[in-house]
Amino acid sequence: MPTAPADDEIDLRQLAAALQRRWRLIAATAGGTLLLSALATLLQKPVWEGEFQIVLRSKESPTSGAQALLQSNPGLAGLIGAKGGENQLETEVKILESPSVLKPVFDFVKAQKQRDGEDVSLWRYSDWIKDSLKIELEEGTSVLNLAYRDTDQGLILPAIKRISEAYQAYSGRDRERGISQAIEYLDRQIGIFKDKSIRSLRAAQQFAIEQDLTALTGEGEADLEIRNNLNIEANRVQAANQIRNIDEQLKQLRALGRDPVGVMFRGLVIPELASKGIYQSLEDMDTQLAVLRSKFTDSDDSVRRLRLRQRLLIEVLKRQTFGYLAAKRSDAEARLAAAERPKGVLIRYRELLRESARDEATLTRLESERQVLALEHARKQDPWELISTPTLLDRPVSPRPARNWALGLLAGLVIGSGAALVAERRSGRVFATDELQAALPGPLLARLDDAAPESWAATLALLALGPLAGASTVALIPLASQGEPELAQALQQALQQLTPGAQVLGTSDLVAAAACQAQLLVARPGASTRPQLDALRQQLQLQGKPALGWLLLQSPDA
């Protein structure tokens, strides 16, 4: 069936009109739900609530030593629970809802209920958390709000006090357990590295003894515990440099030839030779020679004898210098040869020393960390702070009569309205003007107020002068049963008076109406069903004579 478009305003008015027509159904439904909500409120046990607030983050922080240790060692920080993150507080809240914290409180409540004769065989921890506890964080803070509800007023305060105590115990429990685990971990590592450090130290010392890299003999137990301090490489370099230095001195000494002054002063730079009396004798001869030359010529016998003695002493000094330097060079060569080792020995020795030093440094660091954590473990930390004591509210939070009644009334109105619309739709009757206009042939010629027939005169007069002008017979065809024959008869009489030259016939017989020159349909909202309108339209099509239009009997405010 085609339908005419309608805007929102018309739809809303039609909806309101449908609800108004079914107001008795809506009122009965709303009254029933209101009565049911009142009975449920009276039969429901009062639910009491207790609450408290607690700060999840302690004001205390680790000591400076422990804080530096945790910052430098994230593994230890994670082990003792000091590792933070964006979701740390949300994680804490989830832990606080877990059985590991609140299971004892659940068992206490369950035991109290069982003692009072209540069947608790079907109780589950997850249901108890969901139905009885409300745990949430204040937005933007670390303050936790907790509320506990129960129908037993006397059970509220003992339960929430146990919850607050469980939370405060939990705040220190994880810290103590975490630090204890960290200390146990460090103790194990200290034991491992203590043995490892001793083994690496003994390996390095034994290697040094075997390769003659240390002055120790290895015969005593203490020798294996002492690290070698002899720097073989430094000795080798020192000996090589000394050999080059002696070679340079010998080269310069040979270059001096028989220069007595040069030879004498070259020997003076060698402390071992300078301390001998030969240099003093040469100085005395040099002084005597200067005195004799001031009195005699170089050909004088005394001058010649003194110069001869001087040359002999210089030759002796030169031989002693050469001999001393040669001896020193031989000593340096011996030390250089003693410092030389097969290829890879020194490299291996350095690796052993480095491994030993690394193990010892690791052992020292572990022992320091263990000492810091032991001090932190000994420091007592305050539990989480309660910023509001566990409190029982003065009035029960449920039931709330006014709210329940309002909700019952609202639910009744919604259900009743839905039922009214369903009943309206299932009745099949057409009340909307636009739907009538879509179902009936011809235009809507006039709206007549069914409550005031005296107001029809002007409209019917215009109708007689317009569409009905010149028609000798007019058929008024009512749609289905109008239910008020007096109203149809009044309409027929009024139209007959306004068209004295025509005959007005009121009939539902379409065969009789076909004999008339003009046909008018008369409709009232709700008087016809959709199937009846469909049947009428089909019959008019079979009749083959179009209707001029239709009249609507309806009050203006409908």
Disulfide bonds with the S-S distance in Angstrom:
none
